[in-house]
Amino acid sequence: MTSAIRNDWTLEEIQAIYDQPLLELVFQAATVHRERHSAKEIQVCTLLSIKTGGCPEDCSYCGQAARYHTDIKVQALLPTETVIAHAQKAKDTGSTRFCMAAAWREVRDNKDFDRVIDMVKGVNDLGLEVCCTLGMLTEEQAVRLQEAGLYAYNHNLDTSETYYKEIISTRKFDNRINTINNVRKAGITVCSGGIIGLGETHRDRISMLLTLATMPKHPESVPINALARVKGTPLEDNPKVDAWDMVRMIATARIVMPASTVRLTAGRIEMTESEQAWCFMAGANSIFTGERQTLLVTPNPGVTEDMKMLQNLGLEPKLSKKEVSAC
């Protein structure tokens, strides 16, 4: 029997799932995962920073905020040809999804956005799922991206609505929701999750999952990130996120959003292969990798290391939709 997709979860219900003994929770999540997904397939994705640093926001975790003194170098928007070349490399090494990130507060209707539209078209022509994360977005801008071939738009909630103001003061939680709604209206799939290790409580983590799981339609993609501590940011001295907290978060996300792709995202560089294996058992079915060994501006395992890990665990990269059709 396949678990039903629900959009009427309560905080108490998700809390009860989250608070279960860990092995029971993982068993339940693994069972739900196998109802809708192949247990041996992991989607391999690549994330490229196409414009780095100089962001006017004050997200406490982010080394790209202009107000923090970090070692991250500001980089203007990359040439379109450079981005397409990176996308081709990503495809050649097994990625089926290519995400382009720009450190902007919001998209502006200017020549830079026109260039991003061209990038989306070029990456789409390669047969990859194209994803962007560019900050806040109007409905009209979302439509332009959709018409260019954008498959997904990433806009993370980051944390609970209650704790949000402790992490970011330059925008409101409702701004995040509005952008997600604009993406939905344009017919683009939604990629939205959050970060743990920001100083939030377990209740905040559960509340964030509640917001995602009670949307009219669940995000097709749910990234679960462990805080990547960047020197020079307000959260640089936060403790390392416990791997079991990641497992618990991923397992709960899998149970309450059974059809979504749950992505094991930032923080993998500090996890052992065994710890990542537990995350896959708990329902994670995607990772970000790449030849640069970075995830935006923080360290990340490289593609060679990741492919070896998948082989060791008896897992395999998920084929693209076009490859599946060819088979």
C-alpha positions, -999 to +999 in steps of 0.1 A: +000+000+000+014+034-011+014+061+015-010+089+007+002+124+000-012+147+026-013+185+028-031+186+061-004+176+086-004+191+120+026+202+141+018+175+166+017+148+140+051+157+125+065+161+161+054+125+169+071+112+137+103+132+144+105+121+181+104+084+174+134+062+183+159+067+155+159+032+141+122+030+140+120+064+123+146+053+097+128+020+091+095+039+085+112+064+062+130+037+042+097+019+037+079+050+025+109+058+002+107+024-015+070+029-023+077+058-047+114+058-055+141+034-065+162+026-034+194+023-055+191+055-075+206+089-065+202+119-086+236+136-091+233+174-094+258+202-099+255+237-084+275+266-100+278+301-085+273+323-116+276+355-096+294+354-063+295+377-032+284+413-027+249+404-016+231+432+003+212+407+025+223+399+061+217+361+062+237+351+093+250+319+077+261+333+044+296+342+034+284+360+003+268+389+023+287+421+016+286+432+052+306+402+065+344+400+063+351+366+047+377+352+024+351+349-004+360+369-035+333+389-053+328+376-088+307+393-115+282+373-135+300+347-155+300+347-193+273+326-208+298+304-227+316+296-194+284+285-178+274+263-207+309+247-206+305+239-169+271+224-176+285+202-203+312+190-179+286+183-153+266+162-178+297+143-189+304+133-152+269+121-145+249+151-134+213+153-147+204+186-129+224+218-132+216+247-108+228+282-113+231+305-083+235+343-082+241+362-050+213+387-056+186+399-032+161+399-060+160+396-098+160+429-117+148+433-152+181+443-168+209+429-190+221+405-164+187+388-162+187+387-200+220+368-198+206+344-173+177+337-196+203+328-223+221+305-198+189+287-191+182+282-228+217+269-233+217+244-204+182+232-214+195+225-249+220+201-233+192+179-220+198+187-183+172+197-157+178+234-153+175+250-119+181+286-108+184+303-074+185+341-079+167+355-049+132+370-049+112+367-081+081+383-095+055+363-114+064+380-147+101+371-142+091+335-133+072+333-166+102+344-186+124+318-169+097+291-176+095+301-212+133+298-215+131+262-203+137+265-165+127+233-148+131+242-112+136+273-090+153+270-056+141+293-028+147+278+006+127+287+037+159+283+057+142+278+090+108+282+108+087+313+104+092+320+141+130+318+141+135+334+107+139+370+120+168+357+142+187+347+111+177+374+085+164+409+090+166+423+055+136+403+043+106+386+058+095+350+058+064+360+037+088+372+010+100+336+007+065+323+004+055+349-022+084+339-044+075+302-042+039+311-051+051+331-081+072+301-092+042+278-089+020+301-109+045+301-138+045+263-140+080+258-127+087+230-102+097+242-066+129+234-048+126+245-012+140+232+021+162+246+049+193+246+070+198+230+104+225+241+128+215+278+128+208+278+166+172+268+161+153+244+183+140+210+172+105+226+173+117+251+147+129+223+124+095+206+127+077+238+120+097+244+089+088+209+076+052+217+085+052+248+063+066+227+034+043+197+039+011+218+041+017+237+009-011+231-016+015+211-035+046+198-019+079+211-033+091+186-059+126+190-044+134+194-007+171+202+002+182+195+037+214+214+046+237+212+076+252+247+084+285+252+066+303+274+091+320+303+072+347+323+089+336+359+093+299+352+095+279+356+127+274+318+129+311+308+123+314+294+159+282+274+159+287+237+168+290+211+140+256+196+132+253+160+145+249+135+117+220+118+135+202+152+134+205+152+096+193+116+095+163+124+117+154+155+096+157+137+063+137+107+075+109+130+087+109+149+055+106+117+035+076+105+055+056+137+053+065+145+017+068+110+002+069+119-035+094+147-032+131+143-040+149+148-007+184+163-013+213+157+010+230+191+004+254+213+023+275+198+051+285+165+034+322+175+035+320+169+073+302+136+071+317+102+068+307+078+041+288+058+067+269+088+079+259+097+044+248+061+039+224+065+068+209+096+051+203+076+019+187+048+040+165+075+056+152+087+022+177+111+007+179+105-030+200+133-044+234+149-038+253+179-053+288+172-066+312+188-091+348+191-104+354+222-083+348+204-050+327+233-038+290+239-031+286+276-041+315+289-019+319+261+007+339+229+005+321+198-009+332+163-020+343+160-056+327+140-083+353+112-083+350+108-045+312+108-048+311+082-076+333+059-055+310+063-025+279+054-046+297+024-059+307+013-024+271+016-012+257-003-042+240+029-054+240+044-089+234+078-105+198+083-116+193+085-154+179+116-169+143+115-182+157+115-218+180+086-210+151+067-195+131+073-226+159+060-248+162+029-227 
